[in-house]
Amino acid sequence: MSNEELVLTKKDINKAAIRYMFSACNIFNYQTQQGPAIVFGLEKSLRKIYPDDDDYVASLNNHYKYFNTTTWMANIILGASLAMEEKDGTDSLETVQAFKTGMMGPLAGIGDTLIWVLYPTIMGSIAAYMGLEGNPTGAIIWLLFNIFFVFFRIKLFSIGYDSGLKLITSLGDKLSVFTEAASVMGLTVVGALIPSVVKINTGIVFKTGDVEMPIQTEILDKIMPALLPVALTILIYKIIANKKMSVTSIIFLVIGISLVLSFFGVLTV
């Protein structure tokens, strides 16, 4: 089957984007991962492309297969996939599946770096730090950015649909370089934020005879400023990487230990 005439409207494309966005994580499973979300997102558009029931079912079954990438970047892939099916019908199903499988990994590298690391690290830390200072501006900016990105994600779907394969394949050779550069930038930002966001001071004072030496100011700070925050950050990172404790459990553990050590004067404000 080959569809010579375009049947999808701008409204159809936006609806597919919105349906996928709000189901990508909600109906995630460990067998096909985002497969059901893709079917839920695209099924109304696919119904318009395939008036024949057999063709429609074949397309749905094709999209039920394993797929997993950063949800934002998936919008580009799915938009392009929809354009291919609208143009070539069931003749494109094998190409669509190969395209989705081939691109979900590289785009996940980009998306995970920019969206799950760089953006929340920078904006979240700024908002949190301003909140600690009693300034609500950071939280307001954080909210406005997230509202903006809802519409931006819809636009990404349209970009994928309008550009088809050309957009992704033309960037193929540059994806790894871009990902590496963004990773370095993200790690630099995290390192710079540690001393301003993580606050740990010890109140222990070394005493011998008439000599008193505060451990914090006279030893730790002279070795490396913010040594304790860096050490705690590394420890928490190792615990998370070990995957034997949930993040929630780690948070409560840190709170509990902090309260006990503060009570005995080991930690101070």
C-alpha positions in Angstrom: 0.0 0.0 0.0 1.3 3.5 -0.8 -0.5 6.7 0.3 0.1 9.4 -2.3 -2.0 12.0 -0.6 -1.2 13.4 2.8 -4.2 12.7 5.2 -2.9 14.1 8.5 -3.6 17.6 9.6 -1.6 19.8 12.0 -4.2 19.0 14.6 -3.6 15.2 14.1 0.2 15.7 14.6 -0.2 17.7 17.8 -2.7 15.3 19.2 -0.4 12.4 18.6 2.4 14.3 20.3 0.3 15.1 23.3 -1.1 11.6 23.7 2.4 10.1 23.6 3.9 12.7 26.0 1.3 11.9 28.7 1.5 8.2 28.3 5.2 7.5 27.7 6.0 6.9 31.4 2.5 6.1 32.7 2.2 2.8 30.7 5.8 1.9 30.6 6.6 -1.8 30.9 9.7 -4.0 31.1 9.0 -6.0 28.0 8.4 -3.5 25.3 9.1 -0.4 27.4 7.6 2.5 25.5 5.8 0.4 22.9 2.3 0.7 24.3 2.7 4.5 24.8 3.7 4.8 21.1 0.6 2.8 20.0 -1.6 5.0 22.3 -0.1 8.1 20.9 -0.2 7.3 17.2 -3.2 5.1 16.9 -5.7 7.8 15.9 -3.3 9.2 13.2 -2.6 5.6 12.0 -6.3 5.0 11.7 -6.6 7.9 9.3 -3.6 6.6 7.3 -4.9 3.0 7.2 -8.6 2.8 6.5 -8.1 -0.9 5.9 -8.3 -2.9 9.2 -5.6 -5.4 8.3 -3.1 -2.6 7.4 -4.0 -0.7 10.5 -3.5 -3.7 12.8 -0.2 -4.5 11.0 1.0 -1.0 11.8 -0.1 -1.1 15.4 1.7 -4.5 15.9 4.8 -3.0 14.4 4.8 -0.1 16.9 4.1 -2.5 19.8 7.7 -3.8 19.5 10.5 -2.8 21.9 11.3 0.9 21.9 13.0 3.0 24.6 14.7 6.4 24.4 14.5 9.7 26.2 10.9 10.7 25.9 11.6 14.1 24.6 13.8 12.9 21.8 11.3 10.1 20.9 9.0 12.9 19.6 11.4 13.5 16.7 11.6 9.8 15.9 7.9 9.2 16.1 7.1 12.3 14.0 9.4 11.1 11.3 8.0 7.6 11.5 4.5 8.9 11.1 5.6 10.8 8.0 7.1 7.7 6.5 4.0 5.7 7.0 1.8 8.4 5.7 3.9 8.5 2.5 4.5 4.8 1.9 1.9 3.0 4.0 2.6 -0.6 5.0 5.6 -0.7 2.6 7.4 1.5 5.1 6.8 -0.7 8.2 10.2 -2.5 8.1 12.0 0.8 7.4 10.1 2.5 10.3 11.1 -0.2 12.7 14.7 -0.2 11.6 14.8 3.6 11.9 13.3 3.6 15.4 15.7 0.9 16.6 18.7 2.5 15.0 18.0 6.0 16.3 16.7 5.4 19.8 20.2 4.8 21.2 22.1 7.8 19.8 19.2 10.2 20.6 18.9 8.7 24.2 22.6 9.8 24.7 21.7 13.3 23.6 18.4 13.4 25.6 19.7 11.9 28.8 22.6 14.3 28.9 20.7 17.5 28.1 17.3 16.8 29.6 17.9 14.5 32.6 21.3 15.8 33.6 22.2 19.3 32.3 18.8 21.1 32.4 17.5 19.9 35.8 21.0 20.2 37.4 21.4 23.8 36.3 17.8 25.1 36.7 16.9 22.9 39.6 20.0 23.9 41.6 19.5 27.6 40.8 15.8 27.4 41.9 16.7 25.4 45.0 19.5 27.8 46.0 17.3 30.8 45.6 14.6 29.1 47.6 17.1 28.5 50.4 17.7 32.2 50.3 14.0 33.0 50.6 13.6 34.1 47.0 10.7 32.5 45.1 11.9 33.7 41.7 13.9 30.5 41.0 10.8 28.3 41.6 8.7 30.6 39.3 11.4 30.4 36.6 11.5 26.6 36.9 7.7 26.4 36.5 7.7 28.7 33.5 10.5 26.7 31.8 8.6 23.5 32.3 5.5 25.0 30.8 7.5 26.2 27.8 9.0 22.8 27.3 5.6 21.2 27.0 5.0 23.2 23.9 8.6 22.7 22.8 8.1 18.9 22.9 5.0 19.2 20.7 7.1 21.3 18.3 9.8 18.5 18.3 7.2 16.1 17.0 6.2 18.4 14.2 9.9 18.9 13.3 10.3 15.2 13.1 7.2 14.9 10.9 8.1 17.8 8.6 11.7 16.8 8.2 11.3 13.0 8.0 14.5 11.1 7.9 16.7 14.0 6.7 16.8 15.7 10.1 18.2 12.7 12.0 20.5 11.2 9.4 22.2 14.5 8.7 23.1 14.8 12.4 24.2 11.2 12.7 28.0 11.7 12.6 27.8 14.7 15.0 25.7 13.0 17.8 28.6 11.4 19.6 30.7 14.6 19.7 27.7 16.7 20.8 26.9 14.2 23.6 30.4 14.1 24.9 30.7 17.9 25.0 27.4 18.2 26.8 28.4 15.5 29.3 31.6 17.4 30.1 29.6 20.6 30.6 27.1 18.8 32.9 29.9 17.4 35.0 31.5 20.8 35.3 28.3 22.4 36.4 27.7 19.6 39.0 31.2 20.0 40.4 30.8 23.8 40.7 27.4 23.5 42.4 28.6 21.1 45.2 30.1 23.7 47.5 27.2 26.1 47.1 24.4 23.6 47.5 25.7 20.9 49.8 26.5 22.4 53.3 28.5 20.3 55.8 30.6 21.6 58.7 32.1 19.7 61.6 32.2 21.2 65.1 34.9 18.9 66.3 37.8 20.7 68.0 41.2 19.0 68.6 42.5 19.8 72.0 45.9 19.0 73.6 47.0 21.0 76.6 46.4 24.7 76.0 46.1 24.2 72.2 42.7 24.1 70.5 42.5 23.4 66.8 39.1 23.5 65.0 39.1 20.5 62.6 37.0 22.4 60.0 38.8 25.7 59.6 42.4 24.7 60.5 42.6 21.3 58.8 39.8 20.4 56.4 39.5 23.8 54.8 43.2 24.1 54.4 43.4 20.7 52.6 40.6 21.6 50.3 37.6 24.0 50.7 34.3 22.1 50.7 36.1 18.8 51.3 33.2 17.4 53.3 30.5 18.2 50.8 32.6 16.7 48.0 33.2 13.5 50.1 29.5 13.2 50.9 28.6 13.7 47.2 31.0 10.9 46.2 29.7 8.6 48.9 26.0 9.2 47.9 26.9 8.7 44.3 28.6 5.3 45.1 25.6 4.2 47.1 23.2 5.1 44.3 25.4 3.4 41.7 25.5 0.3 43.9 21.7 0.1 43.4 21.1 -1.7 46.8 19.2 1.3 48.2 16.5 3.4 46.7 17.0 7.2 46.5 14.2 7.7 49.0 15.9 5.4 51.5 19.2 7.3 51.0 17.5 10.6 51.7 16.0 9.4 54.9 19.3 7.8 55.9 21.2 11.1 55.3 18.5 13.0 57.4 18.7 10.5 60.2 22.5 10.5 60.4 22.6 14.3 60.2 20.2 14.6 63.1 22.2 12.2 65.3 25.6 13.8 64.4 24.2 17.3 65.0 22.9 16.3 68.4 26.3 15.2 69.5 28.0 18.2 68.0 29.9 16.4 65.3 28.1 18.5 62.7 27.3 22.1 63.0 25.4 24.7 61.0 
